[in-house]
Amino acid sequence: MYTKQKIEELFGTQTAEYIQRKNTGGTSGSKGIRYEDIFAVYQLALLSRCVIECNQEIHLLSQCFTFVDDLVIDCKNETVLRH
């Protein structure tokens, strides 16, 4: 995942500060957001066959320090992160 220093290095101080504020607000407001929960379950259901039958390893990250912070599914055998 990204660190604040890496975001700042790549995109500048203002962008890193924006993501910091976004992350803080997302953490505080996460209790009432049901659409994101349903979408997360849908994404996990799509991946469940590969996880069960192909033994694919996935990691779930929530409210992490990145541009789309609500849910990140890291499929370890792929180079793409799913948001």
N, C-alpha and C positions, 0 to 999 in steps of 0.2 A: 504494500500500500504506500501511499504518498505520505511524506512528512510535511509539516508546515515549511520547513527550510527548503525542501525540494520544490514545492509549489511556488515559493517565493523566488527561488533561483530560476525556474522556468517561466513564470508569468508575472513576477514583480510583487512588490509589497502590498499594493492595493488589492490585488486578487487574492493573495494569501489571507489578508484581513477579512475580505468578503466571505471566504470559505469558513474562516474561524467563526464569524458571526452566524452564518448559515447553519453551521454544525451545532452551535449553542442553541439557536432557536429551534432546530429540529429535535434536539434532545429534549428540550422543555415541552414541546408541543406534541410529542409522539403518542400520548395516551389516547387521544380521541380520533385517530385517523384510521378508519376501517378499510377504505379503498386500498390502501397500501398493503394491509394485511391480506386481503383477498387476492390481490395481484401476486403477492409473495407465495401464497399457497398454490396458485395457478402455475407459477414458474417452477416451483418445486415438483409439482405433479408432472410437468413436462419432462423433467430430468429424472424422475423416479425410476423409470425403466432402465436407463443406462446405469444408474447407481446400483440397482438390484441385480440386473442381469449381466452387466459388463464390468461390474466392480469399479465404476468410475468414482474417483474421490472428489468431493466438493467441500468447500468451506463457505459458511454463511457469515456475513459481516453486516452489522446494523449500526446506523448512525456513525459511520466511519468518516475520516477526514478525506473527503474527495468531492468532486463536483456534484455527483448524484449520491447523496449520503444515506438515503433511507434503507436500502437493501442492496447489497452486492453479493452475487453468487460467483464464487471463484471456482471454476471447473479446472482442476489441477492438470488435466491432460490437454487443455486448450490454452491459447494465448489471449483469448477474449474474456473480459469480465462481463457478466450480465448484470444490468442495473434494473 
